[in-house]
């Protein structure tokens, strides 16, 4: 018998926890682009876990964080969580836009996670470790965005089953 | 200290920043309590390497807590990592 959508919820949540654990352990300003990639993966999987918990077929998309934030807005606990720190929501939206499959649909050149990208007009190839603007923010110890995102993700991971019963 | 000031500037909901002596280690240890921080019920240190380009010459470890978590630290329901002595911490 094939799995139903809800069967995917716990595995996605478990994998999100695993990715989150790895993200906490990465020295963010020394492996900033890898940290960004992990963080995007965490929020994508949390979004898919939430979707599956709601009994919806998990969409084949890398923009699940957007779906997640939309779901959070429908629950008081989710709204309270989102109200804590607006910077996190904006940063996660930018991470999502930098996923290679999402970035590939944007006007080029568009900075992306994980893989180098090209400015076709200039013939220049960029790499995330050096050129990703999001990674530059993470690299700066004076900017607390990396820690804010991790704290938010940890809270969300713990409250997801309350937000989406 | 510039690092603490930068964090306070980035997060106006910061209510408290404490500096913890690192017992001889060359490390900056900060505990920050912010009303913008969600509650996880955990004390999770986050480490940065040194970044002289941004004026931070030493590695730093920051613990970000919600006010509720800070209360639990004070009432000893939650523990700080070993070596973080609250009695010797200084307020910023």
gemmi code that builds the backbone of each chain (N, CA, C; Angstrom):
import gemmi

chains = {
    "A": [
        ("UNK", (0.847, -1.188, 0.000), (0.000, 0.000, 0.000), (0.891, 1.249, 0.000)),
        ("UNK", (0.616, 2.158, -0.874), (1.441, 3.376, -0.972), (1.242, 4.269, 0.258)),
        ("UNK", (2.283, 4.998, 0.560), (2.207, 5.928, 1.694), (1.208, 7.045, 1.388)),
        ("UNK", (0.537, 7.491, 2.440), (-0.342, 8.659, 2.291), (0.477, 9.903, 2.668)),
        ("UNK", (0.004, 11.108, 2.274), (0.817, 12.310, 2.532), (1.301, 12.433, 3.971)),
        ("UNK", (0.442, 12.100, 4.939), (0.812, 12.278, 6.342), (1.994, 11.375, 6.741)),
        ("UNK", (2.161, 10.269, 6.032), (3.285, 9.370, 6.338), (4.634, 10.045, 6.104)),
        ("UNK", (4.625, 11.105, 5.287), (5.884, 11.794, 4.981), (6.253, 12.828, 6.058)),
        ("UNK", (5.320, 13.144, 6.938), (5.531, 14.259, 7.870), (6.695, 13.999, 8.827)),
        ("UNK", (6.650, 12.892, 9.540), (7.703, 12.630, 10.526), (9.073, 12.445, 9.875)),
        ("UNK", (9.155, 11.714, 8.748), (10.476, 11.610, 8.109), (11.046, 12.969, 7.667)),
        ("UNK", (10.194, 13.836, 7.130), (10.698, 15.169, 6.753), (11.145, 15.946, 7.987)),
        ("UNK", (10.369, 15.839, 9.075), (10.723, 16.556, 10.302), (12.028, 16.016, 10.891)),
        ("UNK", (12.146, 14.706, 10.858), (13.374, 14.090, 11.380), (14.592, 14.532, 10.569)),
        ("UNK", (14.419, 14.591, 9.245), (15.554, 14.998, 8.406), (15.871, 16.481, 8.592)),
        ("UNK", (14.812, 17.279, 8.802), (15.039, 18.710, 9.093), (15.854, 18.857, 10.375)),
        ("UNK", (15.525, 18.043, 11.385), (16.282, 18.094, 12.657), (17.751, 17.740, 12.429)),
        ("UNK", (17.966, 16.738, 11.598), (19.341, 16.312, 11.300), (20.117, 17.441, 10.615)),
        ("UNK", (19.487, 18.065, 9.623), (20.136, 19.180, 8.920), (20.384, 20.350, 9.877)),
        ("UNK", (19.417, 20.581, 10.769), (19.541, 21.690, 11.725), (20.696, 21.441, 12.692)),
        ("UNK", (20.804, 20.202, 13.117), (21.916, 19.840, 14.010), (23.256, 20.131, 13.322)),
        ("UNK", (23.338, 19.789, 12.055), (24.570, 20.061, 11.296), (24.797, 21.559, 11.169)),
        ("UNK", (23.728, 22.313, 10.923), (23.875, 23.769, 10.755), (24.382, 24.419, 12.042)),
        ("UNK", (23.889, 23.943, 13.201), (24.374, 24.490, 14.478), (25.866, 24.237, 14.648)),
        ("UNK", (26.354, 23.157, 14.077), (27.751, 22.780, 14.333), (28.733, 23.389, 13.329)),
        ("UNK", (28.234, 23.967, 12.250), (29.131, 24.561, 11.254), (29.618, 25.918, 11.767)),
        ("UNK", (30.945, 26.164, 11.759), (31.420, 27.509, 12.106), (31.002, 28.464, 10.983)),
        ("UNK", (29.917, 29.197, 11.242), (29.204, 29.869, 10.156), (30.077, 30.833, 9.368)),
        ("UNK", (30.968, 31.536, 10.048), (31.705, 32.531, 9.262), (32.931, 31.927, 8.572)),
        ("UNK", (33.218, 30.659, 8.874), (34.323, 30.018, 8.165), (33.836, 29.130, 7.029)),
        ("UNK", (32.593, 28.704, 7.075), (31.994, 27.913, 5.989), (30.621, 28.512, 5.679)),
        ("UNK", (30.638, 29.786, 5.375), (29.382, 30.541, 5.305), (28.450, 30.035, 4.203)),
        ("UNK", (28.994, 29.702, 3.057), (28.099, 29.283, 1.965), (27.508, 27.902, 2.259)),
        ("UNK", (28.281, 27.045, 2.913), (27.759, 25.727, 3.310), (26.680, 25.892, 4.383)),
        ("UNK", (26.929, 26.811, 5.312), (25.927, 27.108, 6.335), (24.623, 27.560, 5.676)),
        ("UNK", (24.723, 28.441, 4.693), (23.517, 28.940, 4.006), (22.776, 27.791, 3.322)),
        ("UNK", (23.519, 26.902, 2.685), (22.896, 25.761, 2.004), (22.146, 24.882, 3.012)),
        ("UNK", (22.797, 24.619, 4.149), (22.153, 23.790, 5.178), (20.892, 24.455, 5.715)),
        ("UNK", (20.983, 25.752, 5.936), (19.836, 26.465, 6.484), (18.658, 26.431, 5.501)),
        ("UNK", (18.958, 26.580, 4.217), (17.870, 26.494, 3.216), (17.236, 25.111, 3.266)),
        ("UNK", (18.062, 24.089, 3.405), (17.553, 22.715, 3.457), (16.664, 22.505, 4.684)),
        ("UNK", (17.075, 23.083, 5.808), (16.279, 22.962, 7.046), (14.874, 23.521, 6.825)),
        ("UNK", (14.799, 24.736, 6.297), (13.489, 25.381, 6.161), (12.653, 24.710, 5.082)),
        ("UNK", (13.303, 24.223, 4.035), (12.541, 23.502, 3.006), (11.909, 22.238, 3.605)),
        ("UNK", (12.679, 21.515, 4.393), (12.151, 20.265, 4.965), (11.112, 20.536, 6.047)),
        ("UNK", (11.320, 21.590, 6.831), (10.286, 21.960, 7.812), (8.988, 22.303, 7.089)),
        ("UNK", (9.100, 22.997, 5.972), (7.915, 23.336, 5.188), (7.226, 22.092, 4.656)),
        ("UNK", (7.992, 21.151, 4.180), (7.404, 19.920, 3.633), (6.794, 19.070, 4.758)),
        ("UNK", (7.441, 19.091, 5.925), (6.872, 18.365, 7.064), (5.525, 18.969, 7.457)),
        ("UNK", (5.464, 20.292, 7.462), (4.213, 20.974, 7.821), (3.129, 20.644, 6.805)),
        ("UNK", (3.500, 20.660, 5.533), (2.545, 20.358, 4.467), (2.004, 18.942, 4.623)),
        ("UNK", (2.904, 18.013, 4.879), (2.495, 16.612, 5.031), (1.634, 16.426, 6.274)),
        ("UNK", (1.984, 17.112, 7.359), (1.169, 17.016, 8.580), (-0.251, 17.507, 8.337)),
        ("UNK", (-0.383, 18.470, 7.426), (-1.711, 18.990, 7.092), (-2.461, 18.053, 6.149)),
        ("UNK", (-1.819, 16.930, 5.790), (-2.485, 15.949, 4.927), (-2.405, 16.277, 3.448)),
        ("UNK", (-1.548, 17.241, 3.112), (-1.386, 17.634, 1.707), (-0.238, 16.845, 1.077)),
        ("UNK", (-0.381, 16.556, -0.220), (0.705, 15.920, -0.954), (1.897, 16.870, -0.957)),
        ("UNK", (3.050, 16.353, -0.553), (4.238, 17.206, -0.464), (4.642, 17.648, -1.869)),
        ("UNK", (4.663, 18.950, -2.100), (4.964, 19.428, -3.450), (6.444, 19.254, -3.805)),
        ("UNK", (6.705, 18.962, -5.070), (8.101, 18.883, -5.532), (8.573, 20.300, -5.842)),
        ("UNK", (8.914, 20.992, -4.789), (9.356, 22.384, -4.954), (10.454, 22.672, -3.946)),
        ("UNK", (11.310, 23.598, -4.300), (12.316, 24.063, -3.348), (11.875, 25.375, -2.697)),
        ("UNK", (10.614, 25.713, -2.901), (10.077, 26.942, -2.306), (9.102, 26.612, -1.167)),
        ("UNK", (9.397, 25.527, -0.477), (8.508, 25.088, 0.603), (8.557, 26.021, 1.814)),
        ("UNK", (9.629, 26.783, 1.966), (9.688, 27.717, 3.094), (8.606, 28.784, 2.956)),
        ("UNK", (8.339, 29.192, 1.726), (7.256, 30.180, 1.510), (5.918, 29.591, 1.922)),
        ("UNK", (5.710, 28.318, 1.573), (4.469, 27.647, 1.971), (4.393, 27.563, 3.498)),
        ("UNK", (5.539, 27.277, 4.097), (5.600, 27.163, 5.558), (5.186, 28.472, 6.228)),
        ("UNK", (5.752, 29.571, 5.767), (5.421, 30.863, 6.385), (3.942, 31.190, 6.201)),
        ("UNK", (3.395, 30.816, 5.046), (1.955, 31.039, 4.824), (1.135, 30.206, 5.812)),
        ("UNK", (1.594, 28.982, 6.084), (0.885, 28.139, 7.054), (1.008, 28.705, 8.471)),
        ("UNK", (2.170, 29.221, 8.802), (2.378, 29.774, 10.151), (1.399, 30.915, 10.425)),
        ("UNK", (1.102, 31.672, 9.389), (0.214, 32.823, 9.566), (-1.221, 32.418, 9.884)),
        ("UNK", (-1.535, 31.121, 9.706), (-2.904, 30.670, 9.974), (-3.076, 30.138, 11.391)),
        ("UNK", (-2.002, 30.177, 12.206), (-2.089, 29.620, 13.552), (-1.488, 30.615, 14.547)),
        ("UNK", (-2.167, 30.843, 15.687), (-1.651, 31.848, 16.643), (-0.208, 31.599, 17.064)),
        ("UNK", (0.141, 30.339, 17.279), (1.528, 30.045, 17.680), (2.499, 30.405, 16.555)),
        ("UNK", (2.070, 30.131, 15.327), (2.900, 30.466, 14.171), (3.028, 31.963, 14.007)),
        ("UNK", (1.937, 32.679, 14.192), (1.963, 34.145, 14.078), (2.894, 34.722, 15.144)),
        ("UNK", (2.774, 34.187, 16.362), (3.634, 34.677, 17.453), (5.104, 34.437, 17.130)),
        ("UNK", (5.373, 33.302, 16.561), (6.755, 32.973, 16.210), (7.278, 33.916, 15.125)),
        ("UNK", (6.446, 34.164, 14.123), (6.867, 35.040, 13.028), (7.058, 36.479, 13.491)),
        ("UNK", (6.295, 36.864, 14.506), (6.387, 38.255, 14.965), (7.671, 38.516, 15.735)),
        ("UNK", (8.337, 37.455, 16.159), (9.510, 37.672, 16.997), (10.633, 38.358, 16.232)),
        ("UNK", (10.878, 37.913, 15.007), (12.032, 38.466, 14.313), (11.796, 38.492, 12.802)),
        ("UNK", (11.466, 39.665, 12.300), (11.188, 39.815, 10.873), (12.406, 39.609, 9.989)),
        ("UNK", (13.593, 39.833, 10.558), (14.811, 39.654, 9.766), (14.967, 38.222, 9.290)),
        ("UNK", (14.525, 37.283, 10.122), (14.677, 35.866, 9.780), (13.840, 35.529, 8.554)),
        ("UNK", (12.608, 35.990, 8.553), (11.716, 35.674, 7.435), (12.293, 36.193, 6.115)),
        ("UNK", (12.813, 37.405, 6.157), (13.397, 38.001, 4.947), (14.625, 37.203, 4.494)),
        ("UNK", (15.454, 36.820, 5.450), (16.682, 36.089, 5.097), (16.337, 34.722, 4.512)),
        ("UNK", (15.355, 34.054, 5.104), (14.962, 32.727, 4.593), (14.358, 32.855, 3.189)),
        ("UNK", (13.612, 33.924, 2.958), (13.065, 34.145, 1.606), (14.206, 34.315, 0.597)),
        ("UNK", (15.255, 35.002, 1.012), (16.399, 35.199, 0.117), (17.166, 33.894, -0.093)),
        ("UNK", (17.241, 33.076, 0.954), (17.874, 31.756, 0.800), (17.109, 30.916, -0.214)),
        ("UNK", (15.787, 30.955, -0.074), (14.943, 30.173, -0.977), (15.145, 30.620, -2.429)),
        ("UNK", (15.213, 31.925, -2.627), (15.403, 32.460, -3.988), (16.767, 32.089, -4.545)),
        ("UNK", (17.699, 31.730, -3.651), (19.049, 31.378, -4.101), (19.224, 29.879, -4.327)),
        ("UNK", (18.170, 29.087, -4.070), (18.295, 27.666, -4.410), (18.533, 27.558, -5.920)),
        ("UNK", (19.465, 26.712, -6.347), (19.819, 26.696, -7.769), (18.621, 26.577, -8.721)),
        ("UNK", (17.649, 25.734, -8.369), (16.510, 25.569, -9.287), (15.620, 26.802, -9.314)),
        ("UNK", (15.556, 27.512, -8.206), (14.757, 28.743, -8.151), (15.542, 29.883, -8.801)),
        ("UNK", (16.818, 29.963, -8.466), (17.668, 31.028, -9.006), (17.766, 30.945, -10.526)),
        ("UNK", (17.715, 29.714, -11.036), (17.820, 29.518, -12.479), (16.664, 30.133, -13.250)),
        ("UNK", (15.558, 30.398, -12.556), (14.391, 30.988, -13.230), (14.390, 32.523, -13.127)),
        ("UNK", (15.403, 33.060, -12.440), (15.479, 34.515, -12.261), (16.302, 35.134, -13.397)),
        ("UNK", (16.178, 36.455, -13.553), (17.046, 37.135, -14.523), (18.508, 36.901, -14.140)),
        ("UNK", (19.306, 36.520, -15.099), (20.714, 36.201, -14.807), (21.612, 37.423, -14.978)),
        ("UNK", (22.678, 37.519, -14.190), (23.137, 36.548, -13.192), (22.361, 36.676, -11.883)),
        ("UNK", (22.118, 35.518, -11.246), (21.418, 35.510, -9.958), (22.244, 34.650, -8.995)),
        ("UNK", (22.706, 35.205, -7.893), (23.532, 34.418, -6.952), (22.791, 33.183, -6.460)),
        ("UNK", (23.506, 32.088, -6.321), (22.838, 30.863, -5.891), (23.673, 30.068, -4.888)),
        ("UNK", (22.983, 29.205, -4.187), (23.602, 28.300, -3.226), (24.265, 27.133, -3.957)),
        ("UNK", (25.225, 26.541, -3.347), (25.759, 25.221, -3.707), (26.625, 25.186, -4.971)),
        ("UNK", (26.180, 25.807, -6.065), (26.917, 25.701, -7.327), (27.351, 27.075, -7.842)),
        ("UNK", (28.454, 27.099, -8.596), (28.832, 28.364, -9.245), (27.750, 28.819, -10.226)),
        ("UNK", (27.724, 30.101, -10.484), (26.791, 30.650, -11.460), (27.527, 31.636, -12.370)),
        ("UNK", (26.886, 31.953, -13.499), (27.568, 32.731, -14.531), (26.843, 34.040, -14.812)),
        ("UNK", (27.628, 35.052, -15.066), (27.090, 36.269, -15.659), (27.307, 36.115, -17.157)),
        ("UNK", (26.248, 35.745, -17.899), (26.448, 35.425, -19.317), (26.924, 36.621, -20.125)),
        ("UNK", (26.541, 37.816, -19.740), (26.941, 38.998, -20.514), (28.440, 39.272, -20.373)),
        ("UNK", (28.948, 39.064, -19.161), (30.363, 39.378, -18.899), (31.262, 38.155, -19.054)),
        ("UNK", (30.652, 36.969, -19.121), (31.449, 35.750, -19.195), (32.187, 35.471, -17.904)),
        ("UNK", (31.636, 35.935, -16.803), (32.274, 35.740, -15.497), (31.546, 34.642, -14.728)),
        ("UNK", (32.324, 33.773, -14.080), (31.732, 32.716, -13.260), (32.005, 33.038, -11.790)),
        ("UNK", (30.956, 32.982, -11.004), (31.041, 33.277, -9.564), (30.887, 31.987, -8.771)),
        ("UNK", (31.369, 31.997, -7.538), (31.141, 30.819, -6.691), (30.578, 31.255, -5.344)),
        ("UNK", (29.699, 30.405, -4.761), (29.031, 30.808, -3.517), (30.007, 31.141, -2.390)),
        ("UNK", (31.059, 30.366, -2.246), (31.979, 30.580, -1.121), (32.565, 31.986, -1.143)),
        ("UNK", (32.745, 32.525, -2.319), (33.390, 33.834, -2.445), (32.389, 34.958, -2.700)),
        ("UNK", (31.330, 34.643, -3.448), (30.525, 35.719, -4.026), (29.071, 35.790, -3.553)),
        ("UNK", (28.609, 34.809, -2.819), (27.196, 34.821, -2.414), (26.952, 35.928, -1.384)),
        ("UNK", (26.115, 36.911, -1.693), (25.891, 38.002, -0.734), (25.356, 37.512, 0.617)),
        ("UNK", (24.508, 36.497, 0.601), (23.976, 35.972, 1.865), (25.104, 35.416, 2.732)),
        ("UNK", (26.059, 34.769, 2.095), (27.196, 34.216, 2.842), (28.055, 35.327, 3.425)),
        ("UNK", (28.128, 36.452, 2.717), (28.905, 37.572, 3.254), (28.299, 38.072, 4.556)),
        ("UNK", (26.973, 38.083, 4.633), (26.317, 38.489, 5.893), (26.632, 37.501, 7.010)),
        ("UNK", (26.537, 36.221, 6.671), (26.773, 35.170, 7.674), (28.213, 35.223, 8.182)),
        ("UNK", (29.111, 35.621, 7.293), (30.537, 35.625, 7.630), (30.881, 36.722, 8.650)),
        ("UNK", (30.071, 37.731, 8.743), (30.366, 38.884, 9.598), (29.870, 38.619, 11.025)),
        ("UNK", (30.778, 38.459, 12.000), (30.341, 38.158, 13.378), (29.490, 39.261, 13.989)),
        ("UNK", (29.558, 40.470, 13.427), (28.753, 41.565, 13.974), (27.286, 41.442, 13.559)),
        ("UNK", (27.028, 40.626, 12.526), (25.668, 40.407, 12.036), (25.164, 39.103, 12.640)),
        ("UNK", (24.113, 39.172, 13.428), (23.668, 37.982, 14.172), (22.664, 37.132, 13.398)),
        ("UNK", (22.522, 37.387, 12.090), (21.445, 36.740, 11.333), (21.550, 35.204, 11.364)),
        ("UNK", (22.766, 34.677, 11.327), (22.919, 33.216, 11.331), (22.336, 32.624, 12.614)),
        ("UNK", (22.694, 33.215, 13.734), (22.194, 32.722, 15.020), (20.684, 32.939, 15.137)),
        ("UNK", (20.204, 34.080, 14.688), (18.754, 34.338, 14.734), (17.997, 33.267, 13.944)),
        ("UNK", (18.514, 32.914, 12.772), (17.843, 31.903, 11.933), (17.866, 30.528, 12.602)),
        ("UNK", (19.000, 30.181, 13.201), (19.095, 28.881, 13.869), (18.139, 28.802, 15.049)),
        ("UNK", (18.080, 29.872, 15.820), (17.190, 29.908, 16.985), (15.731, 29.780, 16.536)),
        ("UNK", (15.388, 30.496, 15.476), (14.029, 30.439, 14.939), (13.718, 29.023, 14.453)),
        ("UNK", (14.643, 28.435, 13.716), (14.420, 27.083, 13.183), (14.269, 26.075, 14.324)),
        ("UNK", (15.055, 26.235, 15.381), (14.959, 25.310, 16.514), (13.613, 25.439, 17.208)),
        ("UNK", (13.143, 26.678, 17.352), (11.831, 26.891, 17.972), (10.725, 26.311, 17.085)),
        ("UNK", (10.853, 26.541, 15.797), (9.842, 26.055, 14.859), (9.806, 24.522, 14.840)),
        ("UNK", (10.983, 23.933, 14.840), (11.057, 22.460, 14.834), (10.339, 21.881, 16.052)),
        ("UNK", (10.469, 22.580, 17.197), (9.839, 22.081, 18.426), (8.334, 22.347, 18.449)),
        ("UNK", (7.898, 23.408, 17.786), (6.482, 23.797, 17.876), (5.667, 23.376, 16.658)),
        ("UNK", (6.314, 22.737, 15.706), (5.608, 22.418, 14.455), (4.387, 21.529, 14.690)),
        ("UNK", (4.530, 20.581, 15.612), (3.408, 19.664, 15.839), (2.249, 20.336, 16.573)),
        ("UNK", (2.527, 21.484, 17.190), (1.451, 22.283, 17.806), (0.792, 23.162, 16.736)),
        ("UNK", (1.635, 23.722, 15.879), (1.113, 24.615, 14.844), (0.294, 23.843, 13.808)),
        ("UNK", (0.797, 22.664, 13.447), (0.057, 21.798, 12.514), (-0.207, 20.467, 13.242)),
        ("UNK", (-1.303, 20.383, 13.976), (-1.534, 19.199, 14.829), (-1.657, 17.891, 14.009)),
    ],
    "B": [
        ("UNK", (32.016, 46.996, 24.090), (32.672, 46.161, 23.083), (31.889, 46.234, 21.761)),
        ("UNK", (32.650, 46.305, 20.691), (32.042, 46.538, 19.372), (31.071, 45.429, 18.965)),
        ("UNK", (31.434, 44.189, 19.273), (30.584, 43.059, 18.858), (29.213, 43.132, 19.539)),
        ("UNK", (29.226, 43.373, 20.836), (27.965, 43.471, 21.581), (27.135, 44.655, 21.096)),
        ("UNK", (27.822, 45.769, 20.837), (27.113, 46.957, 20.354), (26.470, 46.690, 18.999)),
        ("UNK", (27.202, 45.982, 18.146), (26.671, 45.669, 16.810), (25.436, 44.782, 16.915)),
        ("UNK", (25.479, 43.816, 17.828), (24.321, 42.926, 17.991), (23.125, 43.687, 18.553)),
        ("UNK", (23.401, 44.571, 19.493), (22.311, 45.362, 20.084), (21.696, 46.284, 19.026)),
        ("UNK", (22.555, 46.819, 18.173), (22.075, 47.700, 17.099), (21.214, 46.903, 16.110)),
        ("UNK", (21.654, 45.675, 15.793), (20.913, 44.840, 14.827), (19.595, 44.348, 15.411)),
        ("UNK", (19.530, 44.217, 16.726), (18.320, 43.699, 17.365), (17.902, 44.648, 18.493)),
        ("UNK", (17.062, 45.616, 18.159), (16.648, 46.594, 19.178), (15.843, 45.963, 20.311)),
        ("UNK", (15.389, 44.726, 20.128), (14.640, 44.054, 21.197), (15.567, 43.404, 22.222)),
        ("UNK", (16.869, 43.617, 22.065), (17.834, 43.083, 23.033), (17.624, 43.753, 24.392)),
        ("UNK", (17.481, 42.947, 25.427), (17.240, 43.483, 26.764), (18.457, 43.370, 27.666)),
        ("UNK", (19.348, 42.467, 27.336), (20.495, 42.242, 28.220), (21.626, 41.594, 27.421)),
        ("UNK", (22.830, 42.071, 27.634), (24.014, 41.392, 27.096), (25.001, 41.238, 28.234)),
        ("UNK", (25.447, 40.007, 28.437), (26.436, 39.742, 29.475), (27.712, 39.206, 28.836)),
        ("UNK", (28.817, 39.703, 29.331), (30.124, 39.241, 28.895), (30.668, 38.261, 29.930)),
        ("UNK", (31.064, 37.092, 29.454), (31.595, 36.062, 30.351), (33.103, 35.922, 30.141)),
        ("UNK", (33.884, 36.056, 31.193), (35.339, 35.804, 31.063), (35.576, 34.378, 30.595)),
        ("UNK", (36.571, 34.213, 29.747), (36.817, 32.896, 29.134), (37.912, 32.120, 29.844)),
        ("UNK", (38.236, 32.517, 31.081), (39.219, 31.768, 31.888), (40.546, 31.560, 31.166)),
        ("UNK", (41.073, 32.635, 30.636), (42.390, 32.555, 30.006), (42.357, 32.234, 28.530)),
        ("UNK", (41.272, 31.677, 28.048), (41.172, 31.370, 26.620), (40.938, 32.668, 25.842)),
        ("UNK", (41.488, 32.725, 24.658), (41.268, 33.912, 23.829), (39.957, 33.752, 23.087)),
        ("UNK", (38.880, 34.034, 23.762), (37.558, 33.876, 23.178), (36.629, 34.917, 23.792)),
        ("UNK", (35.765, 35.461, 22.964), (34.741, 36.387, 23.463), (33.484, 35.568, 23.721)),
        ("UNK", (32.962, 35.660, 24.936), (31.740, 34.918, 25.273), (30.635, 35.903, 25.644)),
        ("UNK", (29.568, 35.855, 24.876), (28.439, 36.749, 25.128), (27.165, 35.950, 25.337)),
        ("UNK", (26.369, 36.394, 26.278), (25.013, 35.879, 26.452), (24.062, 37.048, 26.173)),
        ("UNK", (23.159, 36.846, 25.227), (22.272, 37.931, 24.822), (20.819, 37.510, 25.044)),
        ("UNK", (20.071, 38.368, 25.695), (18.650, 38.109, 25.939), (17.841, 39.096, 25.108)),
        ("UNK", (16.984, 38.540, 24.259), (16.213, 39.392, 23.362), (14.743, 38.989, 23.367)),
        ("UNK", (13.896, 40.004, 23.366), (12.461, 39.721, 23.252), (12.107, 39.228, 21.855)),
        ("UNK", (13.028, 39.375, 20.915), (12.798, 38.876, 19.552), (13.233, 37.419, 19.403)),
        ("UNK", (13.829, 36.866, 20.434), (14.293, 35.472, 20.352), (13.165, 34.530, 20.770)),
        ("UNK", (12.854, 33.548, 19.937), (11.840, 32.582, 20.344), (12.378, 31.653, 21.431)),
        ("UNK", (11.461, 31.016, 22.129), (11.862, 30.105, 23.205), (12.009, 28.685, 22.668)),
        ("UNK", (13.175, 28.114, 22.913), (13.402, 26.726, 22.513), (13.563, 25.817, 23.732)),
        ("UNK", (13.854, 26.420, 24.884), (14.093, 25.623, 26.085), (15.465, 24.989, 26.100)),
        ("UNK", (16.324, 25.476, 25.207), (17.689, 24.935, 25.143), (18.690, 26.087, 25.221)),
        ("UNK", (19.879, 25.754, 25.683), (20.969, 26.726, 25.694), (21.988, 26.259, 24.657)),
        ("UNK", (21.978, 26.922, 23.518), (22.799, 26.459, 22.405), (23.854, 27.505, 22.043)),
        ("UNK", (25.117, 27.246, 22.356), (26.168, 28.202, 22.003), (26.429, 28.185, 20.492)),
        ("UNK", (26.666, 29.363, 19.954), (26.943, 29.488, 18.521), (28.322, 30.116, 18.361)),
        ("UNK", (29.175, 29.473, 17.595), (30.571, 29.898, 17.521), (30.899, 30.602, 16.202)),
        ("UNK", (31.669, 31.663, 16.347), (32.249, 32.344, 15.192), (33.760, 32.259, 15.294)),
        ("UNK", (34.395, 32.130, 14.152), (35.851, 32.234, 14.142), (36.242, 33.700, 14.212)),
        ("UNK", (37.533, 33.974, 14.413), (37.984, 35.369, 14.400), (37.763, 35.985, 13.015)),
        ("UNK", (37.550, 37.283, 13.006), (37.315, 37.951, 11.728), (37.940, 39.345, 11.772)),
        ("UNK", (39.290, 39.392, 11.691), (39.977, 40.690, 11.808), (39.498, 41.705, 10.773)),
        ("UNK", (39.052, 41.218, 9.616), (38.590, 42.148, 8.573), (37.404, 42.977, 9.062)),
        ("UNK", (36.626, 42.410, 9.980), (35.486, 43.136, 10.526), (35.767, 43.641, 11.950)),
        ("UNK", (37.033, 43.670, 12.329), (37.391, 44.214, 13.636), (37.189, 43.256, 14.793)),
        ("UNK", (37.027, 41.961, 14.502), (36.844, 40.970, 15.573), (38.059, 40.033, 15.526)),
        ("UNK", (38.990, 40.272, 16.456), (40.283, 39.581, 16.392), (40.275, 38.198, 17.037)),
        ("UNK", (39.249, 37.900, 17.821), (39.219, 36.631, 18.548), (37.979, 35.826, 18.157)),
        ("UNK", (38.028, 34.505, 18.345), (36.797, 33.726, 18.167), (35.748, 34.178, 19.178)),
        ("UNK", (34.519, 33.994, 18.818), (33.453, 34.398, 19.740), (32.405, 33.296, 19.831)),
        ("UNK", (31.790, 33.222, 20.993), (30.669, 32.308, 21.200), (29.516, 33.125, 21.766)),
        ("UNK", (28.366, 32.994, 21.140), (27.190, 33.762, 21.566), (26.073, 32.789, 21.924)),
        ("UNK", (25.453, 33.027, 23.067), (24.237, 32.292, 23.449), (23.082, 33.283, 23.395)),
        ("UNK", (22.100, 32.976, 22.588), (20.931, 33.844, 22.442), (19.757, 33.211, 23.188)),
        ("UNK", (19.171, 33.992, 24.086), (18.068, 33.471, 24.902), (16.847, 34.375, 24.826)),
        ("UNK", (15.685, 33.752, 24.958), (14.462, 34.539, 25.141), (14.397, 34.953, 26.615)),
        ("UNK", (13.586, 35.967, 26.948), (13.463, 36.347, 28.360), (13.030, 35.178, 29.248)),
        ("UNK", (12.161, 34.309, 28.718), (11.710, 33.164, 29.526), (12.879, 32.201, 29.803)),
        ("UNK", (13.715, 31.995, 28.796), (14.878, 31.116, 28.994), (15.857, 31.737, 29.995)),
        ("UNK", (15.999, 33.071, 29.932), (16.884, 33.751, 30.877), (16.379, 33.572, 32.317)),
        ("UNK", (15.056, 33.662, 32.475), (14.478, 33.419, 33.806), (14.816, 32.010, 34.282)),
        ("UNK", (14.743, 31.070, 33.368), (15.021, 29.671, 33.746), (16.501, 29.467, 34.076)),
        ("UNK", (17.366, 30.244, 33.431), (18.790, 30.202, 33.800), (18.964, 30.717, 35.224)),
        ("UNK", (18.304, 31.835, 35.503), (18.459, 32.446, 36.825), (17.893, 31.559, 37.935)),
        ("UNK", (16.837, 30.810, 37.591), (16.263, 29.920, 38.608), (16.888, 28.525, 38.558)),
        ("UNK", (17.928, 28.398, 37.733), (18.715, 27.158, 37.621), (17.923, 25.975, 37.069)),
        ("UNK", (16.855, 26.284, 36.352), (16.147, 25.207, 35.640), (16.885, 24.864, 34.356)),
        ("UNK", (17.601, 25.836, 33.809), (18.440, 25.623, 32.633), (19.883, 25.917, 33.031)),
        ("UNK", (20.804, 25.206, 32.424), (22.213, 25.396, 32.782), (22.991, 26.016, 31.635)),
        ("UNK", (23.941, 26.852, 32.005), (24.887, 27.370, 31.025), (25.958, 26.309, 30.765)),
        ("UNK", (26.675, 26.425, 29.642), (27.733, 25.435, 29.364), (28.819, 25.482, 30.443)),
        ("UNK", (29.562, 24.404, 30.602), (30.679, 24.401, 31.563), (31.648, 25.545, 31.260)),
        ("UNK", (32.110, 26.208, 32.314), (33.048, 27.315, 32.126), (32.372, 28.669, 32.005)),
        ("UNK", (31.046, 28.680, 31.876), (30.305, 29.947, 31.828), (29.787, 30.217, 33.247)),
        ("UNK", (30.523, 31.060, 33.967), (30.181, 31.329, 35.360), (29.404, 32.632, 35.469)),
        ("UNK", (28.146, 32.512, 35.815), (27.277, 33.700, 35.830), (27.709, 34.704, 36.889)),
        ("UNK", (28.354, 34.214, 37.936), (28.788, 35.114, 39.017), (29.885, 36.055, 38.540)),
        ("UNK", (30.658, 35.637, 37.569), (31.753, 36.498, 37.109), (31.415, 37.230, 35.808)),
        ("UNK", (30.169, 37.101, 35.352), (29.768, 37.778, 34.108), (29.524, 39.258, 34.366)),
        ("UNK", (29.798, 40.058, 33.350), (29.588, 41.511, 33.459), (28.501, 41.957, 32.495)),
        ("UNK", (27.687, 42.897, 32.963), (26.655, 43.465, 32.087), (27.272, 44.456, 31.104)),
        ("UNK", (26.723, 44.476, 29.901), (27.072, 45.539, 28.953), (25.952, 46.551, 28.926)),
    ],
}
model = gemmi.Model(1)
for chain_id, residues in chains.items():
    chain = gemmi.Chain(chain_id)
    for i, (resn, *xyz) in enumerate(residues, 1):
        res = gemmi.Residue()
        res.name, res.seqid = resn, gemmi.SeqId(i, " ")
        for name, pos in zip(("N", "CA", "C"), xyz):
            atom = gemmi.Atom()
            atom.name, atom.element = name, gemmi.Element(name[0])
            atom.pos, atom.b_iso = gemmi.Position(*pos), 0.0
            res.add_atom(atom)
        chain.add_residue(res)
    model.add_chain(chain)
structure = gemmi.Structure()
structure.add_model(model)
structure.setup_entities()
